[in-house]
Amino acid sequence: MSEPGIKPRAFAADRSAHAARAAFKAVWWGAAGAAARAIARPTDTRPEGFSPAAEPAPEGFVRRAWLEAFAKDARDVAAGLYPAMDDALGGPVATVRNTADLLTDARRVEARRRRGGRVEARQEAPAGGAYPNYYRQNFHFQSGGWFTQDSARRYDTQVEALFAGAAGAMRRRALSLLAGAWRTLDHRGLAVVDLACGSGAFLRDLAVAFPRARLMGVDLSAPYLAEARRRSGVAVMIQANAERLPFADASLDAVTCVYLFHELPPRVRPVVAGEIARVLKPGGLLAFADSIQPADEPRLARLLEVFPAYFHEPFYTTYSATDLAALFEAAGLEILGEDRAFLTKAMLLGKPRG
């Protein structure tokens, strides 16, 4: 991390390397996503009852919004807000292997969508696990739901292909807000939990940005926790439900939460928000990132309509209409900053000291 007084040009080389990697990612994963759609042909069968209501985006707008995500990420690197990140899913051989696996699985995912296989993952859930019913689904129609090693290994490949390589740049809007707030702090000993850490992509960013902090990953899936440990290098992984966090009151300096709330039922969102507020110290921060909502950018509303229809997101419609500021304020958190990039919005929220 940079120190006060260091000029942004000191990070120009980092920005150049970061931009080169981002360009390769965009080309590779954009092509992989296009190939997966060509193989699966999802538009051949429209979801039953689905009829888009929003107007298509103006010509060229989606591409400009997508490129802006990379530009914001590069600017933060150039400013020394966080180091250049490597979002690679392994070396060249692993990337090719993961892409081939993605294309093979694309047919299975599309077949599941066409037959309405929304809860087949219940057969994969370990016996005796305390998994809520809303969790035991094939979100995104993905093979294995959240319950298998193959799903955990494949997840980030699917996300990169879906967003044409912009996934890392989008979720780092939350890192940008947190890093800006902590820019002059000594990070040694700060306790940070990445809630619903999944396969560890954002947790790895946190480990690079805050190497002296005490990082922990929390998720309900044991296979995803194992993948997160392997990918991020963070040792402390805790299997827990976000509705009942295993931390003492006022014990954490920060919680990060990326792409969780749109997959929670309406009744559960305030419970999780309350748990986050409970475990934060006074002055503690929540760095939050999730899907943008139609009100944030009406020109992207058509894409937001299509997403839950084709990818099985059963709680996305209610999320899209949720007043997130009011939700977190009711839990005792106040908004300190906001940012957006392409299809992701980020918020920095704080627990008042008094």
Secondary structure, 3 states (H helix, E strand, C coil): CCCCCCCHHHHHHHHHHHHHHHHHHHHHHHHHHHHHHHHHCHHHCCCCCCCCCCCCCCCCHHHHHHHHHHHHHHHHHHCCCCCCCCCCCCCHHHHHHHHHHHHHHHHHHHHHHHHCCCCHHHHCCCCCCCCCHHHCCCHHHCCCCCCCHHHHHHHHHHHHHHCCCCHHHHHHHHHHHHHHHCCCCCCCCCEEEEECCCCCHHHHHHHHHCCCCEEEEEECCHHHHHHHHHHHCCCCEEECCCCCCCCCCCCEEEEEEECCHHHCCCCCHHHHHHHHHHHEEEEEEEEEEEECCCCCCHHHHHHHHHHHHHHCCCCHHHHHCCCHHHHHHHCCCEEEEEEEECCEEEEEEECCCC
